Amino acid sequence: QVQLVESGGGSVQAGESLRLSCVASGVPFSISTFGWYRQAPGKQRELVASIPRGGDTTYLDSVKDRFTISKHNAKNTVYLQMNTLKPEDTAVYYCRWELSHYWGQGTQVTVSS
């Protein structure tokens, strides 16, 4: 059974950092591509960052140089390190096993100015 469980969200001030974690089970983790998405109120869900098997990461332009996606194969965990957070980063963040219909439950990130 596939499960994706996110954690690490919270409420912070602008300029602070958070690290999100997504623990995946029931998936071929080391050969899979994972993505972090976010959805703000009234907006469409958007891809923030992705990390494929080969490790060539991609990022949404607005988070480049601030966010870093990584994966730890031995822990079956995908991370999203978010630095210099801005109020516009406020959203529910989701982990997805790419090319599948499996999503995590989401974790709320709130950034106040």
Backbone bond lengths (Angstrom), bond angles and torsions (degrees), N, CA, C in turn:
res aa  C-N    CA-C-N  psi(-1)  N-CA   C-N-CA  omega(-1)  CA-C   N-CA-C  phi
1 Q - - - 1.462 - - 1.532 108.94 -
2 V 1.319 115.24 129.70 1.452 120.25 -178.42 1.535 110.16 -82.97
3 Q 1.324 114.92 132.72 1.469 120.50 174.59 1.512 109.24 -139.46
4 L 1.316 115.00 138.35 1.460 122.63 174.00 1.514 106.44 -126.52
5 V 1.324 116.56 120.63 1.462 120.52 -175.22 1.520 109.22 -124.04
6 E 1.339 114.90 113.97 1.462 120.13 179.89 1.527 110.69 -91.12
7 S 1.319 114.80 155.29 1.457 121.72 173.06 1.515 108.35 -156.82
8 G 1.323 115.67 169.33 1.457 120.52 174.53 1.511 115.64 105.38
9 G 1.310 117.82 -4.52 1.453 119.44 178.33 1.522 111.29 -71.28
10 G 1.335 115.42 172.57 1.453 119.81 179.24 1.510 111.31 168.76
11 S 1.307 114.93 -170.99 1.462 122.11 178.97 1.520 109.23 -110.95
12 V 1.335 116.19 125.30 1.456 120.89 -178.30 1.526 109.78 -136.45
13 Q 1.308 115.19 169.38 1.456 121.97 174.50 1.524 109.02 -88.81
14 A 1.325 115.53 155.50 1.465 120.00 175.76 1.524 109.99 -55.85
15 G 1.322 115.20 139.00 1.454 120.76 -179.06 1.520 114.14 94.90
16 E 1.314 117.15 -15.58 1.459 120.60 -179.33 1.530 110.71 -85.06
17 S 1.329 114.73 179.67 1.470 120.74 -175.38 1.521 111.26 -125.59
18 L 1.323 114.83 155.88 1.462 123.01 171.12 1.514 108.20 -142.45
19 R 1.317 116.36 153.21 1.463 120.78 171.81 1.518 108.40 -123.86
20 L 1.305 115.02 120.31 1.451 121.65 176.23 1.521 109.51 -92.25
21 S 1.328 115.29 146.07 1.452 121.52 176.97 1.521 109.55 -126.06
22 C 1.299 115.75 146.70 1.463 121.85 176.16 1.528 107.16 -134.85
23 V 1.324 115.57 111.55 1.455 120.68 177.96 1.525 108.51 -94.05
24 A 1.314 115.91 123.42 1.462 121.56 -177.52 1.515 110.16 -108.03
25 S 1.328 115.62 137.67 1.457 120.84 174.59 1.518 108.71 -133.03
26 G 1.319 115.06 152.08 1.455 120.01 178.76 1.516 114.37 76.21
27 V 1.340 116.51 16.20 1.467 120.09 179.67 1.524 109.03 -126.66
28 P 1.334 117.01 155.05 1.480 119.92 174.85 1.522 108.92 -78.10
29 F 1.316 115.93 78.75 1.464 122.06 -163.36 1.524 112.89 -56.47
30 S 1.304 117.61 -49.55 1.466 119.74 -170.47 1.525 113.13 -66.07
31 I 1.317 118.56 -20.65 1.465 120.45 -178.81 1.519 112.28 -108.90
32 S 1.316 116.34 9.60 1.466 120.26 -176.03 1.516 112.45 -101.75
33 T 1.309 114.11 155.42 1.464 121.59 172.80 1.524 108.30 -99.60
34 F 1.315 115.85 137.35 1.453 121.21 178.98 1.521 110.08 -125.53
35 G 1.313 114.59 151.25 1.452 119.92 177.92 1.516 111.55 -132.65
36 W 1.308 114.56 148.59 1.467 121.38 168.53 1.517 107.42 -105.87
37 Y 1.320 115.90 128.74 1.449 123.50 178.20 1.527 108.60 -119.66
38 R 1.325 114.91 164.49 1.458 118.61 173.69 1.526 109.55 -143.43
39 Q 1.309 114.17 153.84 1.456 120.23 177.21 1.516 109.12 -139.78
40 A 1.314 114.75 116.14 1.461 121.38 176.32 1.524 109.11 -90.35
41 P 1.320 118.29 157.87 1.468 121.16 -179.35 1.529 111.13 -56.12
42 G 1.324 115.84 128.99 1.451 121.13 177.62 1.515 114.87 77.34
43 K 1.323 117.02 5.11 1.458 119.98 -178.89 1.514 110.67 -120.64
44 Q 1.329 115.24 162.61 1.454 120.06 177.78 1.527 110.17 -77.17
45 R 1.309 114.94 153.90 1.449 119.97 175.25 1.529 108.37 -67.93
46 E 1.349 116.00 136.81 1.453 119.75 -178.87 1.522 110.30 -130.14
47 L 1.330 114.29 150.50 1.456 120.94 177.74 1.519 108.73 -78.24
48 V 1.314 115.97 124.34 1.461 121.63 -179.81 1.529 111.05 -93.18
49 A 1.325 115.83 -45.16 1.463 120.34 -177.51 1.511 108.84 -160.62
50 S 1.321 115.34 151.03 1.459 119.29 176.04 1.511 109.73 -139.72
51 I 1.320 115.01 153.55 1.455 121.01 179.45 1.517 108.26 -138.69
52 P 1.338 115.91 114.46 1.450 119.58 -179.58 1.522 111.29 -87.40
53 R 1.310 114.87 -179.01 1.454 120.77 178.34 1.516 111.20 -54.92
54 G 1.332 115.73 -41.90 1.456 119.75 -175.16 1.503 114.31 -76.48
55 G 1.330 116.92 -10.53 1.449 120.62 176.77 1.505 115.97 86.68
56 D 1.344 120.04 6.62 1.465 121.32 177.21 1.522 108.46 -82.87
57 T 1.298 115.43 96.62 1.456 120.83 -173.87 1.517 112.27 -76.99
58 T 1.319 115.84 154.23 1.456 122.53 174.68 1.524 108.60 -130.12
59 Y 1.342 115.18 152.21 1.456 120.65 -175.69 1.519 111.49 -139.04
60 L 1.315 114.31 149.92 1.451 121.61 168.00 1.539 107.21 -63.40
61 D 1.309 116.88 138.56 1.473 119.53 -175.56 1.531 112.62 -54.20
62 S 1.310 116.51 -38.84 1.471 119.85 -173.82 1.528 113.34 -71.78
63 V 1.332 117.79 -10.33 1.472 119.45 -179.72 1.523 112.18 -114.68
64 K 1.325 116.80 -5.02 1.472 119.12 178.69 1.523 109.57 -56.38
65 D 1.325 115.11 141.45 1.462 122.98 179.36 1.527 112.77 74.37
66 R 1.333 117.53 -3.05 1.475 120.29 175.36 1.524 112.19 -117.42
67 F 1.337 116.82 -35.34 1.455 121.74 -177.43 1.531 109.85 -108.62
68 T 1.316 115.92 148.02 1.461 121.37 175.79 1.519 109.40 -135.76
69 I 1.326 116.43 125.71 1.452 121.70 175.62 1.522 108.58 -99.38
70 S 1.324 115.44 141.31 1.463 119.78 178.20 1.517 108.25 -151.20
71 K 1.320 115.46 167.16 1.454 119.45 177.38 1.504 110.00 -139.66
72 H 1.324 115.66 146.67 1.459 122.45 178.97 1.521 105.74 -118.94
73 N 1.334 116.40 103.26 1.460 120.18 -174.14 1.527 112.96 -62.19
74 A 1.312 117.50 -37.61 1.475 119.75 -177.44 1.537 111.56 -68.65
75 K 1.328 116.88 -23.89 1.464 120.74 179.57 1.518 112.72 -103.60
76 N 1.342 116.36 1.12 1.479 120.38 -177.52 1.528 110.90 50.58
77 T 1.290 116.25 42.82 1.461 121.16 -173.96 1.523 111.17 -128.85
78 V 1.315 114.21 136.60 1.458 122.55 174.11 1.526 107.46 -109.77
79 Y 1.320 116.07 136.16 1.462 120.97 -178.20 1.526 110.94 -116.05
80 L 1.311 114.70 153.61 1.459 120.61 168.67 1.526 106.82 -133.05
81 Q 1.317 115.03 104.42 1.463 120.55 176.60 1.517 107.84 -85.22
82 M 1.306 116.74 122.35 1.460 121.71 -176.19 1.522 108.91 -118.58
83 N 1.308 116.21 113.71 1.454 122.36 179.94 1.526 110.64 -111.65
84 T 1.306 115.50 161.48 1.465 122.29 178.05 1.535 110.62 47.40
85 L 1.296 115.18 52.37 1.462 120.16 -176.54 1.520 111.65 -64.08
86 K 1.326 114.17 146.75 1.457 122.37 -179.03 1.526 109.22 -121.51
87 P 1.328 117.90 156.53 1.471 119.29 177.95 1.529 112.92 -55.29
88 E 1.326 117.11 -32.27 1.469 119.88 -179.64 1.531 112.92 -72.54
89 D 1.325 117.50 -5.66 1.466 120.75 173.83 1.525 111.50 -84.17
90 T 1.317 117.20 -5.83 1.463 121.04 179.38 1.521 110.57 -61.05
91 A 1.330 116.28 125.36 1.464 121.82 -176.80 1.525 108.58 -179.18
92 V 1.316 114.49 171.63 1.461 120.20 166.26 1.524 106.39 -90.71
93 Y 1.312 116.08 128.29 1.462 122.09 -178.45 1.526 109.59 -103.13
94 Y 1.333 114.22 133.89 1.459 121.87 -177.29 1.520 110.45 -123.17
95 C 1.298 114.19 145.80 1.458 122.09 172.44 1.524 107.46 -101.37
96 R 1.307 116.33 141.78 1.462 120.60 178.60 1.513 110.28 -136.15
97 W 1.322 114.72 137.61 1.466 120.82 168.08 1.521 104.54 -82.45
98 E 1.352 115.55 108.05 1.450 119.98 -171.99 1.519 112.30 -62.88
99 L 1.324 115.23 151.87 1.463 123.74 -179.24 1.521 111.26 66.64
100 S 1.315 116.60 19.09 1.465 121.65 174.55 1.530 107.30 -134.93
101 H 1.325 115.40 178.64 1.463 119.12 178.01 1.517 111.09 -103.08
102 Y 1.333 116.38 16.11 1.454 120.24 -176.04 1.523 111.74 -93.02
103 W 1.331 114.07 126.35 1.457 123.01 178.35 1.529 109.39 -127.50
104 G 1.319 115.56 155.49 1.451 119.04 169.58 1.515 109.97 -79.90
105 Q 1.321 115.25 179.93 1.464 120.40 -176.59 1.522 112.17 -83.50
106 G 1.312 117.23 -15.08 1.459 121.38 178.36 1.517 112.37 96.48
107 T 1.333 114.70 151.37 1.458 121.38 176.14 1.525 107.94 -137.48
108 Q 1.313 116.09 133.59 1.458 121.31 -174.22 1.528 111.05 -81.60
109 V 1.318 115.14 131.80 1.464 122.06 172.62 1.525 107.42 -119.61
110 T 1.316 116.27 123.36 1.457 121.53 179.36 1.525 108.79 -124.62
111 V 1.327 115.57 124.34 1.460 121.28 -178.57 1.522 108.23 -118.39
112 S 1.298 116.63 120.86 1.459 120.88 -179.84 1.523 110.41 -105.10
113 S 1.311 114.66 150.97 1.476 119.85 -176.94 1.518 111.57 -89.50
